[in-house]
């Protein structure tokens, strides 16, 4: 995958500023998303007309993909092993680049992938610049439930973290933020883009929420909240493994 503005880095060692510099995904011949399809993923919400709009996006405009930082799933099995030559980059890449690849391969060639760390200032001016661009085709925001991470990343809940654990619906994990912070970021991104569109006398672009929950939870209460009504499509996923993210792309654009 070609990343504009920077070469490939180990995401494990990146500072936030460096992480946010990785913005644009282009098709490099990755495996088709359909090859990973096992069963359709649940569409938790679909406002009539949204998916139809996603199928006719202006090819000169960009899809903005906003994803939280999470550790690569491969880290669960390779944390004590030295990655072999040829596999290190794949093991340490941002897991959601697989989603960007699936979209560019099959549905829309221009995707800007911008990570976020919601607990560090929430929706920053950096993210706002992407949301305010005039050639914005659609926005996809990903949130990840803490129990979607591999078990080696589980941090035992202590007295100090008990309140946060209760708020997020599970034990705390290293490398993932409280779900409440992610939902707040998603809501603010949605509202900001809508406000920008209104100021220009335009309709908001199609917006999608991808809700990753390791327990396969489908209850609306875990992903929905005040201000989240504007997401035209909400797709549920059981993990952020590459094959699942290929199915996410299919669900977003094909239903």
N, C-alpha and C positions, 0 to 999 in steps of 0.2 A: 504494500500500500504506500502510495506517495503522500507524504505529509508536507504541506506547504509551510515555509518559514522555519522549519527545523528538521534535523535528522532524527533517527530513532534513538530514544533514550530508555534507560531502565526507569519505569514508572515508580518503582519502589524507592528510588533515590531522588526523584524530582521534587523541587520546591513548588509551591502553588503557582508562582509566577511562570515557571518553566512549563508546568503542566498545562496552563491555560494558553500557552503559545501554540499548542498543537491543535489546529483548528479545522483543517480542510481535508476531506477524504475523497480520493479518486479511485475509480475502478482499476484494479490491477489483475483481474482475472481470477478472483477468488472463487471457491466452489459455489455452485448455485445453491440458493437457499432451499429450493424444493428438494434437493437430495437429502436434506436433514429432516424432512417432514415425516413425522410418525403419526400424529393426530392433530387436528386443529386446536389452536389455543382458544380459550374462552374470550369472547368479546363482552366485557363487563358493562359497557355502555356504547351506544352508537346513535348519535343524533342524525336523523335522516338528512342525506345529502352530503355528509362529511366525507365518507369514503369515496363517493363519486367525484368529489372535488379533488381528492388526493390522486385520482387516476389521470387527471388532466392538468397537472401542474405545468406552469411555464418552464420549459427546459433550460432557459437562461437564468432562472432564479434558483435560489439555494434553499434546501431544507436545513434547518438548524436543529442539531441533535444535542441536547443538554443531558449529561449523565453524571451521577455522583461518583466520587472516587471509591473503588472497592478493590480488594486484593485479588489478583488472578487466582482462579480456582486451582490451577496447577500447583500453586504454592503449598496447598495442603499436603501434597504427596512428595514435593521436591524441596521442601524447606530445609532438610538436612542433607540434601544431595547437591553436588555441583552440577548444574545443567550441562548437558552434552553439547558439543559444538553443533550449531545448526538449529538447536531447539531453545537456546537461551532467550533470544529475542521474542519468540512466540510465547514463551512461558511468562515473560515479564511485561508484555504489552498490555495496554488498557483493554480489559475484556470487552468493552462495548464497541471497540473498533470492528469487531465481527458483525455487529448490527449495521454499522455504517457501510461495511463492505457488501453485505447482503442487499442493502437498499440501492447502492450504486450499481451493483451487478444487474439487478432485475427491474428496478422501478424508477430511479431518478439519479442521473449521473453526478449531480452536484450536491454534496452533503458537507456541511461544516460541523465538525464534532468539537464541542466545547465542554470540557469537564467543569464540575462545580464542587465546591466544598461549602455547603450551606451554613455550617456553624462559624465560618470565617467571613462575616459580613453579609451573608445571604446573597441576594441579587446585587451584584456589584456593577459599577459603571462599565466594566469590561463586558459583562453579559448584556447590559442594556444597549451597548453599541451594536451588537449582533442582532438583537431584537428590533432595533430601530432601522435597520438597513432597508432601503427602498425595494431591493430585489429579493425580498423574503418570500418563499413559496409556502412554507409550512413550518410548524414547530413541533418537535417530539421531545417530551421530557420523561426521563426515567426516574423512578424511585425504587429503592430496594429495602425490603424488610430485613432486619438484622438476622433473622433465622434462615436467610438464604445463603449465608456464608458457610464454608466448610468448617467442621467441628474443631479442627486444630486452632482456629482463630477465636474460639469462645473464651471470654474472660469471665471468671466466676463473679457473680453478683455479690457485692459487699454492702455494708451499711451505707457507704458513701454513694453507691450507684443504684440503690434499691428504688429510689423515687424515679430515676430516669428509666430504669428497666420496666417499671410499671407503666410509665407513659408510652413507651415504645412497644409494649406488648411482648417482651421477651428479654432474655439475657443480653448483656452488652457484649459486643464483639470488637476486637481490634480492627481498625481500618474502616469502619462504617459508622455513619453518623446516626443520631436518633431519627427515627422515622418522622417525628413531628417537624424537625428542621428541614427535612427533604420536602415534605408536603407544603411547608410554608414557602420554600423556594419555588416549587412548581406553581403554586397559586400566584405568587408575585410575578413570575415570568408571564403567566397567562394574562394577568390584569395589566401589566405594563405594555405588552404587545397590543392589547385591545385599546388602551388609551392612545397609543401612538397612531393606530389605524384611524381612530375617531378624529384625532387632531388633523388628519390629512383627508378627512371626508371619505374614508374607505371602509370596507368591511374587514374584520379581522381575518387573518389567514387561518386555514385549518390547523387545529391543535390536537395533539395526541398525547395521552398519558400511558406509559408502559409501567405496569405495577408488578414487580417481581417479588414473589412470596414463596419461600421454600416449603411451606406447609400446604401449598395449593389453596390457600384461603381465598374465597370468592365473596365473602360478605362485604357489602358496600362500606361498612363502618371502618374497615382497616385502610382503605385507600382514599375514600371520599372525605369531604369536609367543606367548610364554608369557603365560598369563592372558587370552588373546583368545578362548578357546574358548566363552565365554558369549554371544558375539554370535550370535543366532539366525538372522539373515539377513545375508549379505555380498553387496553388489552392486558390480560393477566398472563403471567408466565411463572413456571415453577422454579426457574433458576436462570442464571446468566451464562450458562454454558454455550459454546459456539453454535451447536446444533439447535438449541432452543431459540437463540437470537435470530437464526435464519427463519424459524417458524414465526417469530414475532413480526419480521418484515412482511411475510406472507399475510399474516392476520391483519396488519395495518392497512395494506393496500388491496387485499383481495377479500377480506372478511371471513 
